[in-house]
Amino acid sequence: MPTRQSSSSGKPKSPRIQVVLPEELCARLAALAESESRTISNMAKVLIQQGVERLERHQRPVQPAEAPYLNGPAATADRFRRELEQQEQGGTRRLRGAPRRLRLPPSVS
């Protein structure tokens, strides 16, 4: 359960949570944060937001059998394939290929 503190003005602060990370993951998070000129806490917030939004968009919880495949190129390919399949089922069509130039007849002056 997140804890909520009050500021010196009495206004409630945002809820806070505590997370325990393996050292390797913490180092990767710190490197990402530094590359984007963010604090580690803010980088974690951004990544959590993105993950929650992505899961809500797909409205499909991660199955335990898929957990080992969440990282790496195979996972990226699987996610890409699933997203393409969902687009096909959704009935949305996108234009294919590069736009073509229109050739207009010479103007008569």
N, C-alpha and C positions, 0 to 999 in steps of 0.2 A: 504494500500500500504506500503510495507516495506521501511524503510529509510536506506540510505547508508551514512556512514560517512567516512572520510579520516583519516588515521593515521598521526602521526607527520612526517613520511617519505613521505607522499603524496600518498602512496599506498591505494587503496580503501579497507575498511573493509567489512566483510560479511554483508549482509542485516540484519536488526533487525526488530523484530515485538514486539508488546506489547499485552499481554493477561491478562485478568482479570479472576481470579479463585475464586471459593468459598473457604472459610477457610478450610473446611474439605479436599477438594481435594488438596489444597496447602500443608497441613500437611502430607497427604499421599505421595505426590510427594517428599517432603523433607525427609521423612523416607526412601523412595526408594533410593533417591540420597545418603543418608548417608550409607545405607547398601552396596552400590556399590562404595563407596569412590569417588563420583562425586559431582560436584556442582549441584545446583537445575536447573540452566540454561542448563547445559550439559545433565542432565537426561531428561529434557523436550525435548531437541533436539533429543535425542536417541529414546524416545517414539514416537515423531512425525514422525521420519524417519520410524520406524517399522510400524506404522499405515498406512502411505502413501504407503509403499511398499506392505503391505498386501492388501490394497484396489486396488492398481494397478494390483497385481497378479490376483485378482478375477475379476477385471474390472466390478464390480457391485456396484453402489452407494448404500448407506444405505437408505432404504425406511423410510419415516417418521413414518409409523406404527410400524416399528421394533425398533425405538429409545428407548422405555422404557425397552427393553429386552437386551440392549447392555452389561449389567453387570450381574454377578451372574452365578450360576451353570447351569441354564436353557439356558442362552446365550451360554455358553461353549458347552453344548450338541448340541444345534442347529447348531453352527458353525461346530462342528465335523461332524455332520450328513450331512450338506451341502457339506463339503469338500469330504467326502466319495462318495456322489452322483456325484460330479463333476469328481472324479477319475474314477468312473464306466463309465460315459458318455465319458470320454476321451479315453477309450480303453486301458489304461495302465494296465498291469497285474503285480502283485507282487507275489513272491513266498510265499507260506503259510507254517507255521510251522517252527520248528527249523531245521537247517541243519543236515543231517544224515551223519554218519561216513561211509567212504568207507572201505570195507574189501578187502584187497588185498591178493591174494593167496601167500602162503609161497614161498619165492624165492628159486630157485634151484641153489645150488652152486657146 
